[in-house]
Amino acid sequence: MSRLAQTQLKKQKRKEFNKQFLKKYAFFLAIAGFVIAMMLGVALTVSKAVENHENTVDLIRNHQYVDVDFR
């Protein structure tokens, strides 16, 4: 095998490796982004629920809370 053939083979292997690596890296970034987005969504939902509960408790303490009856 000549030096030129070895160099070309090495370039081809590196190119194939880079292609596979980039696919795996993009997949990892997509999963990581999805997990971070879900964590932010849960955190915002919980913080809004806590804020709503605090407002309700403040209204109860000030005797301004009106209980909603859905009958």
PQR file with spaces between the fields and no chain letter, atoms N, CA, C, O and H, PARSE charges and radii, in Angstrom:
ATOM       1  N    MET     1       0.861   -1.166    0.000 -0.4000 1.5000
ATOM       2  CA   MET     1       0.000    0.000    0.000 -0.0000 2.0000
ATOM       3  C    MET     1       0.908    1.231    0.000  0.5500 1.7000
ATOM       4  O    MET     1       1.809    1.362    0.829 -0.5500 1.4000
ATOM       5  N    SER     2       0.650    2.109   -0.936 -0.4000 1.5000
ATOM       6  CA   SER     2       1.497    3.295   -1.055 -0.0000 2.0000
ATOM       7  C    SER     2       1.128    4.331    0.000  0.5500 1.7000
ATOM       8  O    SER     2       0.084    4.259    0.649 -0.5500 1.4000
ATOM       9  H    SER     2      -0.081    2.002   -1.610  0.4000 1.0000
ATOM      10  N    ARG     3       2.009    5.273    0.137 -0.4000 1.5000
ATOM      11  CA   ARG     3       1.798    6.346    1.116 -0.0000 2.0000
ATOM      12  C    ARG     3       0.544    7.153    0.782  0.5500 1.7000
ATOM      13  O    ARG     3      -0.214    7.528    1.676 -0.5500 1.4000
ATOM      14  H    ARG     3       2.857    5.331   -0.390  0.4000 1.0000
ATOM      15  N    LEU     4       0.332    7.416   -0.492 -0.4000 1.5000
ATOM      16  CA   LEU     4      -0.844    8.168   -0.931 -0.0000 2.0000
ATOM      17  C    LEU     4      -2.127    7.403   -0.611  0.5500 1.7000
ATOM      18  O    LEU     4      -3.108    7.999   -0.165 -0.5500 1.4000
ATOM      19  H    LEU     4       0.948    7.111   -1.219  0.4000 1.0000
ATOM      20  N    ALA     5      -2.129    6.109   -0.830 -0.4000 1.5000
ATOM      21  CA   ALA     5      -3.308    5.295   -0.532 -0.0000 2.0000
ATOM      22  C    ALA     5      -3.578    5.267    0.969  0.5500 1.7000
ATOM      23  O    ALA     5      -4.732    5.304    1.395 -0.5500 1.4000
ATOM      24  H    ALA     5      -1.333    5.624   -1.192  0.4000 1.0000
ATOM      25  N    GLN     6      -2.511    5.201    1.774 -0.4000 1.5000
ATOM      26  CA   GLN     6      -2.683    5.222    3.232 -0.0000 2.0000
ATOM      27  C    GLN     6      -3.277    6.549    3.688  0.5500 1.7000
ATOM      28  O    GLN     6      -4.161    6.580    4.544 -0.5500 1.4000
ATOM      29  H    GLN     6      -1.574    5.171    1.428  0.4000 1.0000
ATOM      30  N    THR     7      -2.785    7.647    3.108 -0.4000 1.5000
ATOM      31  CA   THR     7      -3.292    8.975    3.467 -0.0000 2.0000
ATOM      32  C    THR     7      -4.767    9.109    3.097  0.5500 1.7000
ATOM      33  O    THR     7      -5.566    9.629    3.876 -0.5500 1.4000
ATOM      34  H    THR     7      -2.067    7.622    2.412  0.4000 1.0000
ATOM      35  N    GLN     8      -5.118    8.642    1.915 -0.4000 1.5000
ATOM      36  CA   GLN     8      -6.519    8.722    1.485 -0.0000 2.0000
ATOM      37  C    GLN     8      -7.416    7.860    2.360  0.5500 1.7000
ATOM      38  O    GLN     8      -8.530    8.263    2.696 -0.5500 1.4000
ATOM      39  H    GLN     8      -4.469    8.220    1.282  0.4000 1.0000
ATOM      40  N    LEU     9      -6.939    6.679    2.729 -0.4000 1.5000
ATOM      41  CA   LEU     9      -7.712    5.802    3.601 -0.0000 2.0000
ATOM      42  C    LEU     9      -7.910    6.441    4.974  0.5500 1.7000
ATOM      43  O    LEU     9      -8.992    6.367    5.558 -0.5500 1.4000
ATOM      44  H    LEU     9      -6.035    6.351    2.456  0.4000 1.0000
ATOM      45  N    LYS    10      -6.848    7.067    5.476 -0.4000 1.5000
ATOM      46  CA   LYS    10      -6.933    7.736    6.775 -0.0000 2.0000
ATOM      47  C    LYS    10      -7.936    8.894    6.723  0.5500 1.7000
ATOM      48  O    LYS    10      -8.724    9.078    7.651 -0.5500 1.4000
ATOM      49  H    LYS    10      -5.970    7.127    5.002  0.4000 1.0000
ATOM      50  N    LYS    11      -7.903    9.673    5.635 -0.4000 1.5000
ATOM      51  CA   LYS    11      -8.852   10.782    5.480 -0.0000 2.0000
ATOM      52  C    LYS    11     -10.291   10.269    5.419  0.5500 1.7000
ATOM      53  O    LYS    11     -11.196   10.850    6.018 -0.5500 1.4000
ATOM      54  H    LYS    11      -7.263    9.524    4.882  0.4000 1.0000
ATOM      55  N    GLN    12     -10.485    9.171    4.685 -0.4000 1.5000
ATOM      56  CA   GLN    12     -11.827    8.607    4.555 -0.0000 2.0000
ATOM      57  C    GLN    12     -12.335    8.097    5.904  0.5500 1.7000
ATOM      58  O    GLN    12     -13.498    8.311    6.244 -0.5500 1.4000
ATOM      59  H    GLN    12      -9.750    8.699    4.199  0.4000 1.0000
ATOM      60  N    LYS    13     -11.483    7.433    6.666 -0.4000 1.5000
ATOM      61  CA   LYS    13     -11.885    6.944    7.991 -0.0000 2.0000
ATOM      62  C    LYS    13     -12.216    8.104    8.920  0.5500 1.7000
ATOM      63  O    LYS    13     -13.194    8.053    9.665 -0.5500 1.4000
ATOM      64  H    LYS    13     -10.538    7.260    6.390  0.4000 1.0000
ATOM      65  N    ARG    14     -11.388    9.158    8.871 -0.4000 1.5000
ATOM      66  CA   ARG    14     -11.636   10.322    9.725 -0.0000 2.0000
ATOM      67  C    ARG    14     -12.949   10.998    9.342  0.5500 1.7000
ATOM      68  O    ARG    14     -13.714   11.423   10.208 -0.5500 1.4000
ATOM      69  H    ARG    14     -10.593    9.200    8.265  0.4000 1.0000
ATOM      70  N    LYS    15     -13.205   11.094    8.033 -0.4000 1.5000
ATOM      71  CA   LYS    15     -14.448   11.707    7.563 -0.0000 2.0000
ATOM      72  C    LYS    15     -15.658   10.907    8.043  0.5500 1.7000
ATOM      73  O    LYS    15     -16.649   11.477    8.501 -0.5500 1.4000
ATOM      74  H    LYS    15     -12.584   10.749    7.330  0.4000 1.0000
ATOM      75  N    GLU    16     -15.566    9.580    7.934 -0.4000 1.5000
ATOM      76  CA   GLU    16     -16.663    8.727    8.395 -0.0000 2.0000
ATOM      77  C    GLU    16     -16.847    8.835    9.908  0.5500 1.7000
ATOM      78  O    GLU    16     -17.972    8.887   10.403 -0.5500 1.4000
ATOM      79  H    GLU    16     -14.761    9.118    7.563  0.4000 1.0000
ATOM      80  N    PHE    17     -15.725    8.869   10.637 -0.4000 1.5000
ATOM      81  CA   PHE    17     -15.805    9.015   12.091 -0.0000 2.0000
ATOM      82  C    PHE    17     -16.456   10.337   12.461  0.5500 1.7000
ATOM      83  O    PHE    17     -17.322   10.383   13.334 -0.5500 1.4000
ATOM      84  H    PHE    17     -14.810    8.827   10.235  0.4000 1.0000
ATOM      85  N    ASN    18     -16.039   11.421   11.795 -0.4000 1.5000
ATOM      86  CA   ASN    18     -16.607   12.739   12.092 -0.0000 2.0000
ATOM      87  C    ASN    18     -18.105   12.769   11.820  0.5500 1.7000
ATOM      88  O    ASN    18     -18.865   13.379   12.572 -0.5500 1.4000
ATOM      89  H    ASN    18     -15.335   11.383   11.086  0.4000 1.0000
ATOM      90  N    LYS    19     -18.532   12.107   10.740 -0.4000 1.5000
ATOM      91  CA   LYS    19     -19.953   12.071   10.409 -0.0000 2.0000
ATOM      92  C    LYS    19     -20.741   11.353   11.506  0.5500 1.7000
ATOM      93  O    LYS    19     -21.780   11.841   11.951 -0.5500 1.4000
ATOM      94  H    LYS    19     -17.915   11.611   10.129  0.4000 1.0000
ATOM      95  N    GLN    20     -20.247   10.206   11.933 -0.4000 1.5000
ATOM      96  CA   GLN    20     -20.912    9.448   12.991 -0.0000 2.0000
ATOM      97  C    GLN    20     -20.899   10.226   14.307  0.5500 1.7000
ATOM      98  O    GLN    20     -21.894   10.259   15.031 -0.5500 1.4000
ATOM      99  H    GLN    20     -19.403    9.810   11.571  0.4000 1.0000
ATOM     100  N    PHE    21     -19.763   10.847   14.603 -0.4000 1.5000
ATOM     101  CA   PHE    21     -19.645   11.611   15.839 -0.0000 2.0000
ATOM     102  C    PHE    21     -20.630   12.770   15.857  0.5500 1.7000
ATOM     103  O    PHE    21     -21.290   13.009   16.868 -0.5500 1.4000
ATOM     104  H    PHE    21     -18.955   10.819   14.015  0.4000 1.0000
ATOM     105  N    LEU    22     -20.733   13.489   14.748 -0.4000 1.5000
ATOM     106  CA   LEU    22     -21.650   14.628   14.691 -0.0000 2.0000
ATOM     107  C    LEU    22     -23.101   14.190   14.827  0.5500 1.7000
ATOM     108  O    LEU    22     -23.905   14.903   15.427 -0.5500 1.4000
ATOM     109  H    LEU    22     -20.196   13.294   13.926  0.4000 1.0000
ATOM     110  N    LYS    23     -23.448   13.034   14.282 -0.4000 1.5000
ATOM     111  CA   LYS    23     -24.812   12.520   14.453 -0.0000 2.0000
ATOM     112  C    LYS    23     -25.102   12.252   15.924  0.5500 1.7000
ATOM     113  O    LYS    23     -26.149   12.640   16.443 -0.5500 1.4000
ATOM     114  H    LYS    23     -22.795   12.454   13.795  0.4000 1.0000
ATOM     115  N    LYS    24     -24.163   11.584   16.589 -0.4000 1.5000
ATOM     116  CA   LYS    24     -24.355   11.278   18.011 -0.0000 2.0000
ATOM     117  C    LYS    24     -24.368   12.550   18.846  0.5500 1.7000
ATOM     118  O    LYS    24     -25.151   12.665   19.790 -0.5500 1.4000
ATOM     119  H    LYS    24     -23.313   11.268   16.167  0.4000 1.0000
ATOM     120  N    TYR    25     -23.506   13.511   18.506 -0.4000 1.5000
ATOM     121  CA   TYR    25     -23.433   14.771   19.244 -0.0000 2.0000
ATOM     122  C    TYR    25     -24.729   15.567   19.080  0.5500 1.7000
ATOM     123  O    TYR    25     -25.244   16.123   20.050 -0.5500 1.4000
ATOM     124  H    TYR    25     -22.871   13.418   17.740  0.4000 1.0000
ATOM     125  N    ALA    26     -25.254   15.623   17.863 -0.4000 1.5000
ATOM     126  CA   ALA    26     -26.511   16.334   17.624 -0.0000 2.0000
ATOM     127  C    ALA    26     -27.657   15.669   18.378  0.5500 1.7000
ATOM     128  O    ALA    26     -28.516   16.354   18.934 -0.5500 1.4000
ATOM     129  H    ALA    26     -24.836   15.172   17.074  0.4000 1.0000
ATOM     130  N    PHE    27     -27.674   14.344   18.400 -0.4000 1.5000
ATOM     131  CA   PHE    27     -28.708   13.621   19.141 -0.0000 2.0000
ATOM     132  C    PHE    27     -28.603   13.931   20.631  0.5500 1.7000
ATOM     133  O    PHE    27     -29.617   14.167   21.288 -0.5500 1.4000
ATOM     134  H    PHE    27     -26.976   13.788   17.949  0.4000 1.0000
ATOM     135  N    PHE    28     -27.384   13.931   21.167 -0.4000 1.5000
ATOM     136  CA   PHE    28     -27.172   14.261   22.576 -0.0000 2.0000
ATOM     137  C    PHE    28     -27.638   15.681   22.882  0.5500 1.7000
ATOM     138  O    PHE    28     -28.303   15.912   23.892 -0.5500 1.4000
ATOM     139  H    PHE    28     -26.560   13.738   20.633  0.4000 1.0000
ATOM     140  N    LEU    29     -27.294   16.630   22.017 -0.4000 1.5000
ATOM     141  CA   LEU    29     -27.719   18.016   22.241 -0.0000 2.0000
ATOM     142  C    LEU    29     -29.239   18.150   22.183  0.5500 1.7000
ATOM     143  O    LEU    29     -29.820   18.922   22.946 -0.5500 1.4000
ATOM     144  H    LEU    29     -26.754   16.442   21.196  0.4000 1.0000
ATOM     145  N    ALA    30     -29.877   17.418   21.299 -0.4000 1.5000
ATOM     146  CA   ALA    30     -31.338   17.462   21.214 -0.0000 2.0000
ATOM     147  C    ALA    30     -31.966   16.921   22.493  0.5500 1.7000
ATOM     148  O    ALA    30     -32.900   17.517   23.029 -0.5500 1.4000
ATOM     149  H    ALA    30     -29.404   16.791   20.680  0.4000 1.0000
ATOM     150  N    ILE    31     -31.458   15.798   22.983 -0.4000 1.5000
ATOM     151  CA   ILE    31     -31.987   15.222   24.228 -0.0000 2.0000
ATOM     152  C    ILE    31     -31.728   16.166   25.395  0.5500 1.7000
ATOM     153  O    ILE    31     -32.615   16.391   26.219 -0.5500 1.4000
ATOM     154  H    ILE    31     -30.699   15.313   22.548  0.4000 1.0000
ATOM     155  N    ALA    32     -30.518   16.721   25.472 -0.4000 1.5000
ATOM     156  CA   ALA    32     -30.184   17.642   26.563 -0.0000 2.0000
ATOM     157  C    ALA    32     -31.072   18.884   26.511  0.5500 1.7000
ATOM     158  O    ALA    32     -31.540   19.352   27.549 -0.5500 1.4000
ATOM     159  H    ALA    32     -29.798   16.538   24.803  0.4000 1.0000
ATOM     160  N    GLY    33     -31.305   19.417   25.320 -0.4000 1.5000
ATOM     161  CA   GLY    33     -32.178   20.579   25.174 -0.0000 2.0000
ATOM     162  C    GLY    33     -33.604   20.274   25.593  0.5500 1.7000
ATOM     163  O    GLY    33     -34.254   21.091   26.245 -0.5500 1.4000
ATOM     164  H    GLY    33     -30.925   19.037   24.477  0.4000 1.0000
ATOM     165  N    PHE    34     -34.089   19.104   25.220 -0.4000 1.5000
ATOM     166  CA   PHE    34     -35.440   18.696   25.601 -0.0000 2.0000
ATOM     167  C    PHE    34     -35.556   18.561   27.117  0.5500 1.7000
ATOM     168  O    PHE    34     -36.541   19.003   27.708 -0.5500 1.4000
ATOM     169  H    PHE    34     -33.560   18.440   24.690  0.4000 1.0000
ATOM     170  N    VAL    35     -34.555   17.954   27.744 -0.4000 1.5000
ATOM     171  CA   VAL    35     -34.576   17.782   29.204 -0.0000 2.0000
ATOM     172  C    VAL    35     -34.545   19.142   29.896  0.5500 1.7000
ATOM     173  O    VAL    35     -35.281   19.359   30.858 -0.5500 1.4000
ATOM     174  H    VAL    35     -33.755   17.594   27.264  0.4000 1.0000
ATOM     175  N    ILE    36     -33.713   20.050   29.424 -0.4000 1.5000
ATOM     176  CA   ILE    36     -33.639   21.386   30.028 -0.0000 2.0000
ATOM     177  C    ILE    36     -34.964   22.121   29.849  0.5500 1.7000
ATOM     178  O    ILE    36     -35.433   22.782   30.775 -0.5500 1.4000
ATOM     179  H    ILE    36     -33.115   19.873   28.642  0.4000 1.0000
ATOM     180  N    ALA    37     -35.570   22.011   28.672 -0.4000 1.5000
ATOM     181  CA   ALA    37     -36.865   22.662   28.436 -0.0000 2.0000
ATOM     182  C    ALA    37     -37.939   22.093   29.353  0.5500 1.7000
ATOM     183  O    ALA    37     -38.761   22.843   29.880 -0.5500 1.4000
ATOM     184  H    ALA    37     -35.188   21.474   27.920  0.4000 1.0000
ATOM     185  N    MET    38     -37.944   20.785   29.548 -0.4000 1.5000
ATOM     186  CA   MET    38     -38.923   20.166   30.444 -0.0000 2.0000
ATOM     187  C    MET    38     -38.698   20.615   31.884  0.5500 1.7000
ATOM     188  O    MET    38     -39.659   20.890   32.603 -0.5500 1.4000
ATOM     189  H    MET    38     -37.277   20.176   29.120  0.4000 1.0000
ATOM     190  N    MET    39     -37.437   20.691   32.310 -0.4000 1.5000
ATOM     191  CA   MET    39     -37.144   21.134   33.674 -0.0000 2.0000
ATOM     192  C    MET    39     -37.613   22.570   33.881  0.5500 1.7000
ATOM     193  O    MET    39     -38.182   22.892   34.924 -0.5500 1.4000
ATOM     194  H    MET    39     -36.657   20.468   31.726  0.4000 1.0000
ATOM     195  N    LEU    40     -37.378   23.435   32.895 -0.4000 1.5000
ATOM     196  CA   LEU    40     -37.843   24.816   33.004 -0.0000 2.0000
ATOM     197  C    LEU    40     -39.366   24.880   33.033  0.5500 1.7000
ATOM     198  O    LEU    40     -39.939   25.668   33.786 -0.5500 1.4000
ATOM     199  H    LEU    40     -36.915   23.174   32.048  0.4000 1.0000
ATOM     200  N    GLY    41     -40.016   24.066   32.230 -0.4000 1.5000
ATOM     201  CA   GLY    41     -41.476   24.035   32.226 -0.0000 2.0000
ATOM     202  C    GLY    41     -42.039   23.617   33.565  0.5500 1.7000
ATOM     203  O    GLY    41     -42.990   24.224   34.057 -0.5500 1.4000
ATOM     204  H    GLY    41     -39.550   23.426   31.619  0.4000 1.0000
ATOM     205  N    VAL    42     -41.466   22.589   34.160 -0.4000 1.5000
ATOM     206  CA   VAL    42     -41.925   22.130   35.475 -0.0000 2.0000
ATOM     207  C    VAL    42     -41.657   23.200   36.526  0.5500 1.7000
ATOM     208  O    VAL    42     -42.511   23.468   37.371 -0.5500 1.4000
ATOM     209  H    VAL    42     -40.693   22.095   33.760  0.4000 1.0000
ATOM     210  N    ALA    43     -40.476   23.814   36.479 -0.4000 1.5000
ATOM     211  CA   ALA    43     -40.136   24.846   37.463 -0.0000 2.0000
ATOM     212  C    ALA    43     -41.085   26.035   37.357  0.5500 1.7000
ATOM     213  O    ALA    43     -41.525   26.565   38.377 -0.5500 1.4000
ATOM     214  H    ALA    43     -39.782   23.596   35.793  0.4000 1.0000
ATOM     215  N    LEU    44     -41.402   26.459   36.144 -0.4000 1.5000
ATOM     216  CA   LEU    44     -42.324   27.587   35.979 -0.0000 2.0000
ATOM     217  C    LEU    44     -43.731   27.232   36.434  0.5500 1.7000
ATOM     218  O    LEU    44     -44.415   28.062   37.032 -0.5500 1.4000
ATOM     219  H    LEU    44     -41.044   26.029   35.315  0.4000 1.0000
ATOM     220  N    THR    45     -44.166   26.023   36.161 -0.4000 1.5000
ATOM     221  CA   THR    45     -45.495   25.582   36.595 -0.0000 2.0000
ATOM     222  C    THR    45     -45.586   25.551   38.110  0.5500 1.7000
ATOM     223  O    THR    45     -46.565   26.022   38.689 -0.5500 1.4000
ATOM     224  H    THR    45     -43.610   25.348   35.675  0.4000 1.0000
ATOM     225  N    VAL    46     -44.569   24.997   38.751 -0.4000 1.5000
ATOM     226  CA   VAL    46     -44.569   24.915   40.214 -0.0000 2.0000
ATOM     227  C    VAL    46     -44.507   26.305   40.827  0.5500 1.7000
ATOM     228  O    VAL    46     -45.211   26.579   41.799 -0.5500 1.4000
ATOM     229  H    VAL    46     -43.774   24.614   38.281  0.4000 1.0000
ATOM     230  N    SER    47     -43.674   27.192   40.275 -0.4000 1.5000
ATOM     231  CA   SER    47     -43.564   28.533   40.849 -0.0000 2.0000
ATOM     232  C    SER    47     -44.877   29.300   40.701  0.5500 1.7000
ATOM     233  O    SER    47     -45.256   30.057   41.594 -0.5500 1.4000
ATOM     234  H    SER    47     -43.102   26.969   39.485  0.4000 1.0000
ATOM     235  N    LYS    48     -45.573   29.109   39.579 -0.4000 1.5000
ATOM     236  CA   LYS    48     -46.863   29.783   39.388 -0.0000 2.0000
ATOM     237  C    LYS    48     -47.912   29.226   40.351  0.5500 1.7000
ATOM     238  O    LYS    48     -48.747   29.975   40.856 -0.5500 1.4000
ATOM     239  H    LYS    48     -45.265   28.494   38.853  0.4000 1.0000
ATOM     240  N    ALA    49     -47.874   27.921   40.606 -0.4000 1.5000
ATOM     241  CA   ALA    49     -48.813   27.318   41.552 -0.0000 2.0000
ATOM     242  C    ALA    49     -48.556   27.837   42.963  0.5500 1.7000
ATOM     243  O    ALA    49     -49.499   28.105   43.707 -0.5500 1.4000
ATOM     244  H    ALA    49     -47.195   27.312   40.196  0.4000 1.0000
ATOM     245  N    VAL    50     -47.287   27.979   43.333 -0.4000 1.5000
ATOM     246  CA   VAL    50     -46.949   28.505   44.659 -0.0000 2.0000
ATOM     247  C    VAL    50     -47.415   29.948   44.783  0.5500 1.7000
ATOM     248  O    VAL    50     -47.947   30.346   45.820 -0.5500 1.4000
ATOM     249  H    VAL    50     -46.521   27.761   42.728  0.4000 1.0000
ATOM     250  N    GLU    51     -47.217   30.737   43.721 -0.4000 1.5000
ATOM     251  CA   GLU    51     -47.655   32.131   43.749 -0.0000 2.0000
ATOM     252  C    GLU    51     -49.175   32.223   43.900  0.5500 1.7000
ATOM     253  O    GLU    51     -49.669   33.053   44.663 -0.5500 1.4000
ATOM     254  H    GLU    51     -46.785   30.414   42.878  0.4000 1.0000
ATOM     255  N    ASN    52     -49.910   31.390   43.190 -0.4000 1.5000
ATOM     256  CA   ASN    52     -51.365   31.374   43.280 -0.0000 2.0000
ATOM     257  C    ASN    52     -51.813   30.981   44.684  0.5500 1.7000
ATOM     258  O    ASN    52     -52.748   31.568   45.230 -0.5500 1.4000
ATOM     259  H    ASN    52     -49.509   30.716   42.570  0.4000 1.0000
ATOM     260  N    HIS    53     -51.144   29.987   45.265 -0.4000 1.5000
ATOM     261  CA   HIS    53     -51.498   29.552   46.615 -0.0000 2.0000
ATOM     262  C    HIS    53     -51.214   30.659   47.635  0.5500 1.7000
ATOM     263  O    HIS    53     -52.010   30.877   48.548 -0.5500 1.4000
ATOM     264  H    HIS    53     -50.386   29.510   44.821  0.4000 1.0000
ATOM     265  N    GLU    54     -50.088   31.355   47.483 -0.4000 1.5000
ATOM     266  CA   GLU    54     -49.768   32.458   48.397 -0.0000 2.0000
ATOM     267  C    GLU    54     -50.814   33.560   48.306  0.5500 1.7000
ATOM     268  O    GLU    54     -51.210   34.130   49.322 -0.5500 1.4000
ATOM     269  H    GLU    54     -49.442   31.177   46.741  0.4000 1.0000
ATOM     270  N    ASN    55     -51.260   33.858   47.093 -0.4000 1.5000
ATOM     271  CA   ASN    55     -52.297   34.880   46.932 -0.0000 2.0000
ATOM     272  C    ASN    55     -53.595   34.451   47.613  0.5500 1.7000
ATOM     273  O    ASN    55     -54.257   35.267   48.254 -0.5500 1.4000
ATOM     274  H    ASN    55     -50.938   33.394   46.268  0.4000 1.0000
ATOM     275  N    THR    56     -53.959   33.186   47.478 -0.4000 1.5000
ATOM     276  CA   THR    56     -55.167   32.672   48.122 -0.0000 2.0000
ATOM     277  C    THR    56     -55.049   32.749   49.638  0.5500 1.7000
ATOM     278  O    THR    56     -55.998   33.145   50.315 -0.5500 1.4000
ATOM     279  H    THR    56     -53.421   32.523   46.957  0.4000 1.0000
ATOM     280  N    VAL    57     -53.894   32.375   50.174 -0.4000 1.5000
ATOM     281  CA   VAL    57     -53.683   32.428   51.623 -0.0000 2.0000
ATOM     282  C    VAL    57     -53.753   33.865   52.124  0.5500 1.7000
ATOM     283  O    VAL    57     -54.327   34.125   53.181 -0.5500 1.4000
ATOM     284  H    VAL    57     -53.123   32.054   49.625  0.4000 1.0000
ATOM     285  N    ASP    58     -53.170   34.803   51.371 -0.4000 1.5000
ATOM     286  CA   ASP    58     -53.242   36.212   51.772 -0.0000 2.0000
ATOM     287  C    ASP    58     -54.686   36.711   51.785  0.5500 1.7000
ATOM     288  O    ASP    58     -55.081   37.450   52.687 -0.5500 1.4000
ATOM     289  H    ASP    58     -52.704   34.591   50.512  0.4000 1.0000
ATOM     290  N    LEU    59     -55.474   36.309   50.787 -0.4000 1.5000
ATOM     291  CA   LEU    59     -56.877   36.715   50.762 -0.0000 2.0000
ATOM     292  C    LEU    59     -57.640   36.117   51.941  0.5500 1.7000
ATOM     293  O    LEU    59     -58.493   36.787   52.523 -0.5500 1.4000
ATOM     294  H    LEU    59     -55.154   35.709   50.054  0.4000 1.0000
ATOM     295  N    ILE    60     -57.348   34.871   52.300 -0.4000 1.5000
ATOM     296  CA   ILE    60     -58.013   34.239   53.439 -0.0000 2.0000
ATOM     297  C    ILE    60     -57.653   34.971   54.724  0.5500 1.7000
ATOM     298  O    ILE    60     -58.519   35.209   55.566 -0.5500 1.4000
ATOM     299  H    ILE    60     -56.655   34.327   51.827  0.4000 1.0000
ATOM     300  N    ARG    61     -56.390   35.328   54.880 -0.4000 1.5000
ATOM     301  CA   ARG    61     -55.950   36.044   56.089 -0.0000 2.0000
ATOM     302  C    ARG    61     -56.611   37.412   56.204  0.5500 1.7000
ATOM     303  O    ARG    61     -56.901   37.869   57.310 -0.5500 1.4000
ATOM     304  H    ARG    61     -55.687   35.135   54.195  0.4000 1.0000
ATOM     305  N    ASN    62     -56.853   38.069   55.071 -0.4000 1.5000
ATOM     306  CA   ASN    62     -57.470   39.394   55.083 -0.0000 2.0000
ATOM     307  C    ASN    62     -58.993   39.328   55.019  0.5500 1.7000
ATOM     308  O    ASN    62     -59.654   40.359   54.894 -0.5500 1.4000
ATOM     309  H    ASN    62     -56.618   37.697   54.172  0.4000 1.0000
ATOM     310  N    HIS    63     -59.549   38.127   55.103 -0.4000 1.5000
ATOM     311  CA   HIS    63     -60.997   37.905   55.064 -0.0000 2.0000
ATOM     312  C    HIS    63     -61.624   38.467   53.790  0.5500 1.7000
ATOM     313  O    HIS    63     -62.734   38.999   53.822 -0.5500 1.4000
ATOM     314  H    HIS    63     -59.011   37.290   55.205  0.4000 1.0000
ATOM     315  N    GLN    64     -60.915   38.347   52.677 -0.4000 1.5000
ATOM     316  CA   GLN    64     -61.438   38.809   51.394 -0.0000 2.0000
ATOM     317  C    GLN    64     -61.657   37.658   50.424  0.5500 1.7000
ATOM     318  O    GLN    64     -62.081   37.869   49.288 -0.5500 1.4000
ATOM     319  H    GLN    64     -60.013   37.915   52.652  0.4000 1.0000
ATOM     320  N    TYR    65     -61.370   36.453   50.867 -0.4000 1.5000
ATOM     321  CA   TYR    65     -61.472   35.294   49.976 -0.0000 2.0000
ATOM     322  C    TYR    65     -62.929   34.895   49.813  0.5500 1.7000
ATOM     323  O    TYR    65     -63.661   34.747   50.791 -0.5500 1.4000
ATOM     324  H    TYR    65     -61.026   36.281   51.789  0.4000 1.0000
ATOM     325  N    VAL    66     -63.339   34.724   48.561 -0.4000 1.5000
ATOM     326  CA   VAL    66     -64.685   34.267   48.251 -0.0000 2.0000
ATOM     327  C    VAL    66     -64.550   32.856   47.691  0.5500 1.7000
ATOM     328  O    VAL    66     -63.927   32.639   46.652 -0.5500 1.4000
ATOM     329  H    VAL    66     -62.745   34.844   47.766  0.4000 1.0000
ATOM     330  N    ASP    67     -65.149   31.900   48.402 -0.4000 1.5000
ATOM     331  CA   ASP    67     -65.065   30.509   47.976 -0.0000 2.0000
ATOM     332  C    ASP    67     -65.938   30.308   46.748  0.5500 1.7000
ATOM     333  O    ASP    67     -67.121   30.650   46.763 -0.5500 1.4000
ATOM     334  H    ASP    67     -65.655   32.076   49.246  0.4000 1.0000
ATOM     335  N    VAL    68     -65.373   29.767   45.704 -0.4000 1.5000
ATOM     336  CA   VAL    68     -66.097   29.550   44.460 -0.0000 2.0000
ATOM     337  C    VAL    68     -66.849   28.230   44.570  0.5500 1.7000
ATOM     338  O    VAL    68     -66.273   27.194   44.903 -0.5500 1.4000
ATOM     339  H    VAL    68     -64.413   29.490   45.691  0.4000 1.0000
ATOM     340  N    ASP    69     -68.152   28.289   44.284 -0.4000 1.5000
ATOM     341  CA   ASP    69     -68.980   27.094   44.354 -0.0000 2.0000
ATOM     342  C    ASP    69     -69.458   26.779   42.939  0.5500 1.7000
ATOM     343  O    ASP    69     -70.216   27.550   42.350 -0.5500 1.4000
ATOM     344  H    ASP    69     -68.620   29.130   44.014  0.4000 1.0000
ATOM     345  N    PHE    70     -69.025   25.669   42.405 -0.4000 1.5000
ATOM     346  CA   PHE    70     -69.348   25.311   41.029 -0.0000 2.0000
ATOM     347  C    PHE    70     -70.514   24.334   40.942  0.5500 1.7000
ATOM     348  O    PHE    70     -70.507   23.458   40.077 -0.5500 1.4000
ATOM     349  H    PHE    70     -68.409   25.042   42.883  0.4000 1.0000
ATOM     350  N    ARG    71     -71.486   24.455   41.787 -0.4000 1.5000
ATOM     351  CA   ARG    71     -72.627   23.537   41.732 -0.0000 2.0000
ATOM     352  C    ARG    71     -73.636   23.959   40.738  0.5500 1.7000
ATOM     353  O    ARG    71     -74.657   23.291   40.572 -0.5500 1.4000
ATOM     354  H    ARG    71     -71.492   25.167   42.489  0.4000 1.0000
